Amino acid sequence: MAVYGTPRTLLMCVYRRDKALCHRGLKDTPSLDQSVPTCVNIARTDQHATGLRLRATTLTQQAGHVPGPLGERLRDHATRLRTDVEHLVRAVNQLTAHNRQLLHALSQPNLPVRALPTQPHPDRTE
């Protein structure tokens, strides 16, 4: 697995060529500046969410100084960014809740969930 990212794109790409929407699998690396919001390769962190919120606020402020259709496009883009952040936060909250449930289940004496045995990595000497 290869992970790509730059601060300016506010995302990371957990690159899988066969799933890439940025160039339809024609290259061996992603085109982060051409990312498609619905691509399954996109991953974001809480720092990305903060950056997206800041970018949305900046776009909304800029839209107030730009007349007509351009201002409307800036406002629409800011709305899409805020929606992306809401989806990201919702997913993180759901995963956190599931993780808590699993940790609780694992702490029970009659383990309803069975932990998988750990195996040493074949390339490591421990």
C-alpha positions in Angstrom: 0.0 0.0 0.0 1.3 3.5 -0.9 0.0 6.6 0.8 0.4 10.0 -0.9 -0.5 13.5 0.3 0.5 17.1 0.3 -0.6 19.8 2.7 -2.2 21.9 0.0 -4.7 19.2 -1.2 -6.1 18.6 2.3 -6.3 14.8 1.7 -4.3 11.7 1.5 -4.6 9.1 -1.1 -4.3 5.4 -0.1 -3.5 4.6 -3.6 -5.0 1.6 -5.3 -4.6 2.0 -9.1 -7.6 0.0 -10.0 -9.9 2.2 -7.9 -8.3 5.6 -8.8 -10.7 8.2 -10.2 -8.1 10.9 -10.7 -6.8 9.3 -13.9 -8.7 6.0 -14.3 -5.8 3.7 -13.5 -3.5 4.8 -16.2 -0.6 5.9 -14.0 1.2 4.3 -11.1 0.8 7.4 -8.9 -2.2 9.5 -8.1 -2.9 13.0 -9.4 -3.7 14.7 -6.1 -4.6 18.0 -7.8 -7.2 16.1 -9.8 -8.8 14.1 -7.0 -12.5 13.2 -7.4 -14.4 13.7 -4.1 -16.1 10.3 -4.4 -12.9 8.3 -4.9 -12.5 5.5 -2.5 -8.8 6.1 -2.3 -9.2 9.4 -0.4 -8.4 9.4 3.3 -8.5 12.4 5.6 -7.4 13.1 9.2 -8.7 15.6 11.8 -6.0 18.0 10.5 -7.5 17.8 7.1 -11.0 18.5 8.5 -9.6 21.6 10.2 -8.0 22.8 7.0 -11.2 22.1 5.0 -13.2 24.2 7.5 -10.7 27.1 7.2 -10.8 26.9 3.4 -14.6 26.9 3.5 -14.6 30.0 5.7 -12.1 31.8 3.4 -14.2 31.0 0.3 -17.3 32.3 2.0 -15.5 35.5 2.9 -14.2 35.9 -0.7 -17.7 35.3 -2.1 -18.9 38.3 -0.2 -16.5 40.5 -2.2 -17.2 39.0 -5.6 -20.4 39.8 -7.6 -22.6 37.5 -9.5 -22.0 33.9 -10.6 -18.4 33.8 -9.4 -19.5 34.6 -5.8 -22.2 31.9 -6.0 -19.6 29.4 -7.2 -17.4 30.2 -4.3 -20.3 29.8 -1.8 -21.2 26.5 -3.4 -17.7 25.2 -3.1 -17.6 26.3 0.5 -20.8 24.4 1.1 -19.4 21.2 -0.5 -16.3 21.5 1.7 -18.4 21.8 4.8 -20.4 18.7 3.7 -17.2 16.8 3.3 -16.1 17.7 6.8 -19.5 16.7 8.2 -19.2 13.3 6.6 -15.7 12.9 7.8 -16.6 13.7 11.4 -19.6 11.4 11.3 -17.5 8.5 10.1 -14.8 9.1 12.7 -17.5 9.3 15.4 -19.1 6.0 14.2 -15.7 4.2 14.1 -14.8 5.5 17.6 -18.1 4.2 18.9 -17.5 0.8 17.3 -14.0 0.7 18.7 -15.3 1.4 22.2 -17.9 -1.4 21.9 -15.2 -3.8 20.8 -12.9 -2.8 23.6 -15.7 -3.2 26.1 -16.6 -6.6 24.7 -12.9 -7.7 24.9 -12.8 -6.7 28.5 -15.6 -9.0 29.5 -14.8 -12.2 31.3 -16.9 -14.4 29.0 -15.4 -12.9 25.8 -18.3 -12.7 23.3 -15.6 -11.5 20.9 -12.5 -13.6 20.4 -9.2 -11.8 19.9 -7.1 -13.2 17.0 -3.8 -14.7 18.0 -0.8 -12.6 17.1 1.8 -14.1 14.9 5.3 -12.8 14.5 6.0 -11.1 11.3 7.9 -13.6 9.0 10.5 -11.0 8.0 11.4 -10.0 11.6 13.6 -11.8 14.1 12.2 -11.3 17.5 
